[in-house]
Amino acid sequence: MSRKAREVSKRKGSPPKKKERNRSLITHSPWSQVAQETSQAWERRKELITKIENKLKGKVVVYFSSFLDESAMMSDKDAEMIESLLAVEHSGGKVILILNSAGGSGLAAERIVNVCRSYSGGQFEVIVTHMAKSAATLICFGASQLYMSPTAELGPVDPQVKYKNDATGEYDWISAQEYIRSYEQLMQKAISGEAKRIETLVQQLARYDARYIEQLKSAQALSESISIKLLKSGMMSQLSVEKIKERISPFLLQEEAYSHGRMINMAEAKDKGIRIREIPLRSLLWNWLWELYIRANWAVSTHSRKVLESACSGVSA
C-alpha cells in the first residue's frame, strides 16, 4: 500500500471489528418478555419460588394441576417426577410442596407423601395456595406442617365414581358412598316385604352390579386407611386410630360434607386437629404465593395440564 493510501486509511479509521452478538438482547427482548408473560413460562415464577425458599428456609417444589381437564388428575407419574427433581436438586433438609390440585389417585397421593418425607428426613411441609381437593387433601394429611390462608381450602376425601345419567345420556360424578347407599336402600326395601309390588325394585336393582358395589366399598376403605395412616405417622401420631377417624369424619363421610366439592377451610381443619400455620392475608409471603398461584394457574388452565417446578427447573405436561 502506498504512503498516500495508508494516510487515507488512517483518516477514515480501521473498519470496525465485528461485534459479538449480544445474546441478552434475545433473552430480554420485548418479544421474549411478552411471550413469557402470555404463556406464563417457568421463568416468570422462579424468582418468586426463590423468595419463598429464602423466607421459609427449605426446598420449595411447586405442583399445580388443572381443575378443567380430567386427564390432569394426580397419578403415579407425578410421584416419579417429584422424585426425579428432588434426587437431582435436593441434598437434604426441609421440603415444602406448594400444592394446587383437584386430586386424583389416592395411591398416587400416598406415594408423593412417601417421596417427600424420604427426601426431607420427615421435614415435609405443604402450602395450599387456593385449593387442595380430594386426593390432594390426602397429601396435606401427610405433611408435618400445613400452611393455609383464611381463603384456602381442603375438601372431603371420599371416593368419587362416574355413572351414566339415564335422563341426559351423559356421565356424571357421584360419591361412592351415595352409590352404595342407594343400592342398599333398594335392596332393603326388596327384602323387607314393605313394597306391595317388587317388580319396580327389581328393575332398579338390575342396573347395579354387586361386584362393582364391593369394589366401591374397597375404595372407601382404602381412602380411610390412607388418611389414618398418614395422620398417625405424622401430625396426629399421639392419637389412637379410633380418635383420628372420629376427628376427620367430615373428610371421610359424604353424609357430613354432603358434597365432594364442599369447602373445608383453615378454621374447620384446625378444629379437627390438622396442624396449620396461618398465612396472613396481605402479608409479604401471601403476596408472593398469590402471584405464584395466578401465574401457575394460568399456565395449567391454558396451554398445560400440570406444572412441576423449583427455583432451578420447571417442567409442564
Secondary structure, 3 states (H helix, E strand, C coil): CCHHHHHHHHHHCCCCCCCCCCHHHHHCCHHHHHHHHHHCCHHHCHHHHHHHHHHHCCEEEEEEECCCCHHHCECHHHHHHHHHHHHHHCCCCCEEEEEEECCECHHHHHHHHHHHHHHHCCCEEEEEEEEECCHHHHHHHCCCEEEECCCCEECCCCCEEEEECCCCCCEEEEEHHHHHHHHHHHHHHHHHCCCCCCHHHHHHHCCCCHHHHHHHHHHHHHHHHHHHHHHHCCCCCCCCHHHHHHHCHHHHCHHHHCCCCCCEEHHHHHHCCCCEEECCCCCHHHHHHHHHHHHHHHHHHHCCCEEEECCCCEEEC
